[in-house]
Amino acid sequence: MTSPFPSSDVIIKTGKTYAVDLAERVLWTGAVAVGGVLVASGPADMLHGSFWEKVGTAGLIAAGTLVKGLVARLVGDRNSASTARGV
């Protein structure tokens, strides 16, 4: 009779994959956010700007995340937005 539950190997691999993916997402999000804020606060001083300038800052950060996801196809697995292999 086959057990309906996954084996311990699958659970450990899934947990490890999740931990790697989560750590990578947190680090990349922080790096892209810092980069976006530095660009926005530099020449245009958007941190003291209007609502729409602040929305533009968020757009810069989102664009950075999009570029990271596109580059990840070249670095990591082709069908994943992660730069880590096997995620």
DAJORA-V266803 format. One record per residue. N is the residue number from 1. RES is the residue in one small letter. PSI is psi in whole degrees, -180 to 180 (999 if undefined). OMEGA is omega in whole degrees, 0 to 359 (999 if undefined). NEAR is the number of other C-alpha atoms within 12 Angstrom. Layout:
N&RES&PSI&OMEGA&NEAR ; N&RES&PSI&OMEGA&NEAR
This chain:
1&m&135&182&4 ; 2&t&136&180&6 ; 3&s&139&178&6 ; 4&p&-7&183&6 ; 5&f&147&179&10 ; 6&p&155&179&12 ; 7&s&164&181&12 ; 8&s&-31&178&10 ; 9&d&-42&180&11 ; 10&v&-41&181&13 ; 11&i&-44&180&13 ; 12&i&-44&179&13 ; 13&k&-44&180&16 ; 14&t&-43&178&18 ; 15&g&-42&179&15 ; 16&k&-44&179&17 ; 17&t&-44&179&19 ; 18&y&-45&181&19 ; 19&a&-43&178&16 ; 20&v&-46&181&20 ; 21&d&-45&181&23 ; 22&l&-45&179&19 ; 23&a&-43&180&18 ; 24&e&-43&180&24 ; 25&r&-41&180&24 ; 26&v&-45&181&16 ; 27&l&-46&180&18 ; 28&w&-39&179&27 ; 29&t&-43&178&23 ; 30&g&-45&181&18 ; 31&a&-44&180&19 ; 32&v&-39&179&27 ; 33&a&-44&178&25 ; 34&v&-44&178&21 ; 35&g&-45&179&22 ; 36&g&-41&179&27 ; 37&v&-38&178&29 ; 38&l&-42&178&20 ; 39&v&-44&183&23 ; 40&a&-34&184&25 ; 41&s&-11&182&21 ; 42&g&-104&188&14 ; 43&p&-34&185&11 ; 44&a&-12&183&17 ; 45&d&52&183&16 ; 46&m&-12&181&23 ; 47&l&-16&175&22 ; 48&h&28&185&16 ; 49&g&-172&180&15 ; 50&s&176&177&13 ; 51&f&-46&184&12 ; 52&w&-31&175&13 ; 53&e&-36&177&19 ; 54&k&-35&175&22 ; 55&v&-38&176&18 ; 56&g&-38&176&22 ; 57&t&-44&177&31 ; 58&a&-37&177&25 ; 59&g&-39&176&20 ; 60&l&-43&180&25 ; 61&i&-42&178&27 ; 62&a&-40&178&24 ; 63&a&-38&176&19 ; 64&g&-39&178&25 ; 65&t&-38&177&28 ; 66&l&-46&179&19 ; 67&v&-42&178&19 ; 68&k&-43&180&26 ; 69&g&-37&178&27 ; 70&l&-41&178&20 ; 71&v&-32&181&20 ; 72&a&-29&177&24 ; 73&r&-30&180&20 ; 74&l&-30&186&18 ; 75&v&-49&184&19 ; 76&g&-152&176&21 ; 77&d&143&186&18 ; 78&r&-31&183&18 ; 79&n&27&180&18 ; 80&s&148&176&20 ; 81&a&12&181&26 ; 82&s&142&176&34 ; 83&t&-13&178&28 ; 84&a&137&178&28 ; 85&r&142&176&19 ; 86&g&8&179&19 ; 87&v&999&999&27
